[in-house]
Amino acid sequence: MPDNPHSKTQGELIYRFRQLRDSHRFFARPELRLRLATDLYRIPDVSVFAGEEPAERVPSHPPLVAIEIMSPDDRYQALMDKLAEYEQWGVPNIWVIDPDRRTFAIYEAGTLRAVTQLTLPGYPIEFSGELFS
């Protein structure tokens, strides 16, 4: 059975953030349920918290990074709606990765912008094409 690009990318992201756990206090979680509002929950493919590990089983405060990894069945409008919810909730870094196309995008101010690499200001994080190797 061929590798699932979504799962492989998710695993690689978790691995790389966990390498920086001690030095930068990153807590990366795959598919963690987040409570954006009393009646609104979302599950990013990867959530990254910095400083403190979330004390709640279902965190009610925004992560440092919310990452969505595209799958063939994802729909553009549903993705954009979810990204807007993350932004409105206060997530400062919203990333979209498409492992099939090997592309990256950043969501800011209601816009999805293609980038050649993902960086996290103030941290030694840089993801580029090697993420897909």
N, C-alpha and C positions, 0 to 999 in steps of 0.2 A: 504494500500500500504506500503511495507517495506521501511525502511530508505535507502536512497542512500548513500553508504559508502563514495563516493567521496565528495558529498556535505556536509555530516556530518563532515568529516575530514577538509575540507576547512573552514567551519564555526568555528570549534574549534580552528584552527590555527589563524584565524582573531581575535577571541575573546581573546585568550591568548596574542597575540601581542598588542592588543588595551589596555589590562590591564596595559601594561608597557609604554603606550604613554606618560604620563606626566613625569614619572621618567627617562625614557631612550630615549624619543623623537623618538619612533617608529611610522611609518606610514605604516600600512599593508593594501594592496588593493587586492581584489579578481579580477582576470581576467582583469588586467590593460594592455592595449595595450602599448607596448614599441617599440621605434624606435631604432633599433640596427645600422642601416645604412640608407642612403638616400632611398633605395628601399627594406629594410628588416625590417619587423615588426614581433614581437612575443608576445604572450599573456600567461605568466605563470599563473598557477592556483592561486598562491599567490605571490605578490611582496612586499618586506619589505624594506622601506627606513628608514634611521636613520639620525637624526640631523635636516634636513629640509624636510618639505612636498614638493613633486614635484610641481613646479610652472607651468609646462607645462601640457596641457591636455593629451598629448602623450609624456611621458618623453623620453629624448634622452641621459640620463646619467644612468649608471647601478645602480640597487638597491643594498642594502647590502646583501639581500638574494632573490634568485629566487627559488620557490618551484613548482615542478611538482607532481601532485597526479595522480597515475596510474588509468586507467579505463580498463575494459576488452578489449576494442577495440584498445587500444594503441599498436603500433608496435615498436619493439625494435630499429630498425635502425632509424626510424623517431625521436624517443626520443633521441637517442645518438647524432644525428645531431643537434637537438635543444640545447642540453646541451653543445655541443662544441661551438655553436654560442654564448651562454651566457658566456662561459669561455673566448672566444676570445674577446668579448665586454668588459670584465673586471668585471663581477659579481664575488665577492670574495667568496660567499657561495652559492653553488648550491645543493639543496636537492631533493631527489626523495622519495616519500612515496607511498607505495602500501597498501591501506586500506584492500583489500581483503585478502592479505597474512599477513597483520600486520607487514610489514617490512619497514626498512629505508635504504637509501643509500646516499652517498655523492659522487658528481662528482668532481674529481680533476685530473688535468694533463691528460685528455683524458680517465680516468678510472672511472668506477662506482664501488664504494666499499661499501659493506654491512656493516652496523653498528648497534649496539643495541640501540643507542639513538642518537638524534641530539642535538648538543650544538652549541652555538655561543660564541666564545672566547671574553672575556671582558664584557659579558652580562649575566644576570641571566636567561638564557634560557636553558631549558633541556626538550626535548620531548622523551618519551619512550612509552612503551606499553599502559600506561594509556590514551594516546591520542585517542585510539580506543574505550574507554569505553563508 
